[in-house]
Amino acid sequence: MRLQPSFDERLLRESVARLAGEFGAEYFMEKTRAREPVTELWKKLGDNGYLGAFLPTEYGGGGQGIWSLAIVSEELAAAGCPMFPLIYSAAIVSNVLARHGSQEQKDTWLPKLAAGEAKIAFAITEPDAGSNSHNLSTVARRTGDKYVINGRKTFISGVDSADAILVVARTGTDEKTGKGLLSLFLVDPDAPGLEHTYVPTAVNAPEGQWMLFFDGVEVDADQLIGTQDKGLRIVFEGLNPERILGATLSTGLARYALNKAVSYVKDRQVWGVPIATHQAVAHPLAKAKIELDLAGLMMRKAAALYDAGSPEAGEAANMAKYAAGEAGIHCVDAAIQVHGGNGVALEYGLTDVWWLARFTKIGPVSAEMVLNYVSEHTLGLPKSY
Ligand SMILES: Cc1cc2nc3c(=O)[nH]c(=O)nc-3n(C[C@H](O)[C@H](O)[C@H](O)COP(=O)(O)OP(=O)(O)OC[C@H]3O[C@@H](n4cnc5c(N)ncnc54)[C@H](O)[C@@H]3O)c2cc1C
């Protein structure tokens, strides 16, 4: 694992930061308020090869590791453009299709995903089965050459701007354990019987979250990804990219907030000197910066282990996600505090990122589920659930 960024890495960071800067937080918030996708930005990311960085070259991707996509995501968030679709479409779904899709599925989707011409949403969470995927109740039943899906999903990001939805559904139950046997399907968002309704949240992101209702939705059998009943393994494989990319939202927003805070405290004077002169102002920012860099180190380690195919990637990705979530919320909180009343004034832009930074402790995987993982797998403690 390199600790010094390579020339290519530095170049990628600078190029993405420049592109993100052309759009910036104002553009992102305008789109968020209008509930419109950031189509222009997405297209430019595709044109520059950033969205397919992690995809095989034969499908128009860059053939790079997860770290390159992580850099893209962190730089965007640091410029005030935190992008959920980089997690669900560019990291999770693209990776699932590249590894487990049929030749036809890969040929149909991967070049478009790499070019920014398509986005695919990812639907696993259900009202009664969030952290516990074994308990999913959305069912897909095979009838002839079709599957028929019934059930509900909630909090699914970007449904209205998705070209397809990767749906995780139960196709059976393991008789020994009683746990669900899961399968993955590519579903047309406009399929008859599929309705979606908006779920208002305080998280500022243009994609928004949606509840999905499946009422006898028919899917051709060739839209199954991989093997029927073996979907859980595929989902678990996708968790490490999800955790590493999830961590980049936290650290990117942390940098966004910290940059604002540093320039504010150097400028603002209330007792005749810049408030940065007071340690009570400077130290929380310094502490937040240390946490941020520690999280960054663990993210780099997780990405290196993942790209090397190491079995230790899971532990590192979980720890990175946890550390980044904590660093993110502490940086944004410290930035708000040193802004005084301006910390909650809308014009300073910190309230725009607060709830997303807070959410990264809950999803895509919650801090508690990470602690469960480390308790059980790292420390060898009994499974608690
Ligand atoms: C903005 C946003 C975007 C999202 N985007 C998507 C998306 O695109 N696709 C998708 O499928 N989902 C999405 N989600 C859902 C998100 O992944 C879940 O909210 C998250 O995984 C937590 O699940 P839950 O809300 O059902 O919480 P629950 O599972 O109900 O958990 C509630 C709390 O209890 C804790 N808890 C539960 N079980 C245990 C246990 N065994 N031990 C310790 N603590 C436990 C959890 O950590 C959590 O703090 C999104 C959610 C939001 C808010």
The ligand as an SDF file (V2000), in Angstrom:
LIG
                    3D

 53 58  0  0  0  0  0  0  0  0999 V2000
  -30.9610    8.9690    2.4350 C   0  0  0  0  0  0  0  0  0  0  0  0
  -31.1140    7.4830    2.3580 C   0  0  0  0  0  0  0  0  0  0  0  0
  -30.7290    6.7990    1.2080 C   0  0  0  0  0  0  0  0  0  0  0  0
  -30.8980    5.4160    1.1220 C   0  0  0  0  0  0  0  0  0  0  0  0
  -30.6670    4.7730   -0.0770 N   0  0  0  0  0  0  0  0  0  0  0  0
  -30.9480    3.4390   -0.1770 C   0  0  0  0  0  0  0  0  0  0  0  0
  -30.8740    2.7620   -1.4560 C   0  0  0  0  0  0  0  0  0  0  0  0
  -30.5780    3.3630   -2.4920 O   0  0  0  0  0  0  0  0  0  0  0  0
  -31.1590    1.4370   -1.4970 N   0  0  0  0  0  0  0  0  0  0  0  0
  -31.5370    0.7240   -0.3840 C   0  0  0  0  0  0  0  0  0  0  0  0
  -31.7810   -0.4770   -0.4940 O   0  0  0  0  0  0  0  0  0  0  0  0
  -31.6300    1.3390    0.8420 N   0  0  0  0  0  0  0  0  0  0  0  0
  -31.3510    2.6710    0.9620 C   0  0  0  0  0  0  0  0  0  0  0  0
  -31.4730    3.3070    2.1820 N   0  0  0  0  0  0  0  0  0  0  0  0
  -31.8020    2.5320    3.3800 C   0  0  0  0  0  0  0  0  0  0  0  0
  -30.6190    2.4250    4.3560 C   0  0  0  0  0  0  0  0  0  0  0  0
  -29.6260    1.5860    3.7870 O   0  0  0  0  0  0  0  0  0  0  0  0
  -31.1610    1.9040    5.6920 C   0  0  0  0  0  0  0  0  0  0  0  0
  -31.9110    2.9670    6.2670 O   0  0  0  0  0  0  0  0  0  0  0  0
  -30.0650    1.4490    6.6220 C   0  0  0  0  0  0  0  0  0  0  0  0
  -29.4410    0.2950    6.1050 O   0  0  0  0  0  0  0  0  0  0  0  0
  -30.6290    1.0870    8.0210 C   0  0  0  0  0  0  0  0  0  0  0  0
  -31.7410    0.2490    7.8910 O   0  0  0  0  0  0  0  0  0  0  0  0
  -33.1240    0.6540    8.6280 P   0  0  0  0  0  0  0  0  0  0  0  0
  -33.4070    2.0910    8.3460 O   0  0  0  0  0  0  0  0  0  0  0  0
  -34.1700   -0.3310    8.2650 O   0  0  0  0  0  0  0  0  0  0  0  0
  -32.7850    0.5460   10.1720 O   0  0  0  0  0  0  0  0  0  0  0  0
  -33.1000   -0.7390   11.1420 P   0  0  0  0  0  0  0  0  0  0  0  0
  -32.5900   -1.9920   10.5490 O   0  0  0  0  0  0  0  0  0  0  0  0
  -34.5490   -0.6740   11.5250 O   0  0  0  0  0  0  0  0  0  0  0  0
  -32.2250   -0.3210   12.3770 O   0  0  0  0  0  0  0  0  0  0  0  0
  -32.5760    0.7630   13.2570 C   0  0  0  0  0  0  0  0  0  0  0  0
  -31.4110    0.9950   14.2270 C   0  0  0  0  0  0  0  0  0  0  0  0
  -31.1970   -0.1800   15.0000 O   0  0  0  0  0  0  0  0  0  0  0  0
  -29.8530   -0.6220   14.8350 C   0  0  0  0  0  0  0  0  0  0  0  0
  -29.8310   -2.0950   14.7750 N   0  0  0  0  0  0  0  0  0  0  0  0
  -30.6490   -2.9140   14.0540 C   0  0  0  0  0  0  0  0  0  0  0  0
  -30.2970   -4.2020   14.2330 N   0  0  0  0  0  0  0  0  0  0  0  0
  -29.2320   -4.1970   15.0890 C   0  0  0  0  0  0  0  0  0  0  0  0
  -28.4270   -5.2090   15.6650 C   0  0  0  0  0  0  0  0  0  0  0  0
  -28.5930   -6.5010   15.3770 N   0  0  0  0  0  0  0  0  0  0  0  0
  -27.4240   -4.8370   16.4970 N   0  0  0  0  0  0  0  0  0  0  0  0
  -27.2050   -3.5250   16.7780 C   0  0  0  0  0  0  0  0  0  0  0  0
  -27.9410   -2.5230   16.2750 N   0  0  0  0  0  0  0  0  0  0  0  0
  -28.9400   -2.8520   15.4360 C   0  0  0  0  0  0  0  0  0  0  0  0
  -29.3880   -0.0660   13.5090 C   0  0  0  0  0  0  0  0  0  0  0  0
  -27.9780    0.0540   13.4690 O   0  0  0  0  0  0  0  0  0  0  0  0
  -30.0880    1.2830   13.4910 C   0  0  0  0  0  0  0  0  0  0  0  0
  -29.3530    2.2330   14.2250 O   0  0  0  0  0  0  0  0  0  0  0  0
  -31.3500    4.6970    2.2600 C   0  0  0  0  0  0  0  0  0  0  0  0
  -31.7200    5.3930    3.4360 C   0  0  0  0  0  0  0  0  0  0  0  0
  -31.6500    6.7640    3.4690 C   0  0  0  0  0  0  0  0  0  0  0  0
  -32.1490    7.4800    4.7120 C   0  0  0  0  0  0  0  0  0  0  0  0
  1  2  1  0
  2  3  1  0
  2 52  2  0
  3  4  2  0
  4  5  1  0
  4 50  1  0
  5  6  2  0
  6  7  1  0
  6 13  1  0
  7  8  2  0
  7  9  1  0
  9 10  1  0
 10 11  2  0
 10 12  1  0
 12 13  2  0
 13 14  1  0
 14 15  1  0
 14 50  1  0
 15 16  1  0
 16 17  1  0
 16 18  1  0
 18 19  1  0
 18 20  1  0
 20 21  1  0
 20 22  1  0
 22 23  1  0
 23 24  1  0
 24 25  2  0
 24 26  1  0
 24 27  1  0
 27 28  1  0
 28 29  2  0
 28 30  1  0
 28 31  1  0
 31 32  1  0
 32 33  1  0
 33 34  1  0
 33 48  1  0
 34 35  1  0
 35 36  1  0
 35 46  1  0
 36 37  1  0
 36 45  1  0
 37 38  2  0
 38 39  1  0
 39 40  1  0
 39 45  2  0
 40 41  1  0
 40 42  2  0
 42 43  1  0
 43 44  2  0
 44 45  1  0
 46 47  1  0
 46 48  1  0
 48 49  1  0
 50 51  2  0
 51 52  1  0
 52 53  1  0
M  END
$$$$
